[in-house]
Amino acid sequence: MRFVVGATVSICLLAAGSLHAQSSSAAKQIVDTMLHHENDPAEHRNRYIYLCEERSDRTGGHLWRERVIETALGKVRLLLTEDGKPLSADRMAAEKNKLAEIVAHPEVFRRREQAMKSDEEHAEQMLALLRKAFLFEDPHVEGSDLHIAFRPDPAYKTQSLEERVLHAMLGTVLIDRRTMQLHGIDGKMPADVSLGFGLLGTVHAGSSFSTTHEMEPGGDWKDATVNTAIEGKAMLFKEIGRNERVVHSEFRQVPQDITVAQAVEMLER
């Protein structure tokens, strides 16, 4: 497998040294290989417990430090601190009650997690668009990564307002040379984007996203950081946007078949 990956990288880098059209094709081949890994369930089969530090709309702008366990039904979370301070006895009791509700009503938990999953980070949506909506610059080596810049393909017709925003971004993707896994991706909007010819709103220049992946015990590449800053104005001058800063650390594997009840028990120890 390593020989095949190495050969693929070598061929692509050789092509990158010739004509521009060939370099674009070489970059696309590298991105396609990375996306194959990203979309292969066999490469994301392990489950983990980890520490999450997040400041976002979900946390009401506060800095939450949570212990998180992945299960088949979703991510079970226990809030540990807020803005660097331990929770009060009443707040901790409320957190424990939430865990008890999850155990008592796992189907409700599953539906809520599925709804949250459908609103995943813009970086994941950008990955889905990469192959079909962007043009790539020559790949070049940057340390242990392949660095590829991307820009909007003017021939692509966006299918939604979300795509309209993402398609307006310039960015770069970093791909680990040894494994051909995604190491990082970022995008930034160089100019304002009008939605519905300006009738629905405007997303401002400078709006951006980035995420980095790191390989964890067990071989899975997991989100290490996620940063999203989407700012703009909607109709009647209402603020629109999404702001999120997340850091994941201290990954440890848990059993693949861990249940919600077992995850709650582990968090309460």
Helices and strands as residue ranges (DSSP letters): H 2-16, H 20-38, G 41-43, E 47-56, E 63-70, E 75-82, E 85-86, H 89-104, H 106-117, H 122-133, E 134-136, E 140-142, E 145-152, H 161-167, E 170-176, E 182-188, E 193-195, E 201-203, E 208-215, E 221-234, G 235-237, E 239-254, H 260-268
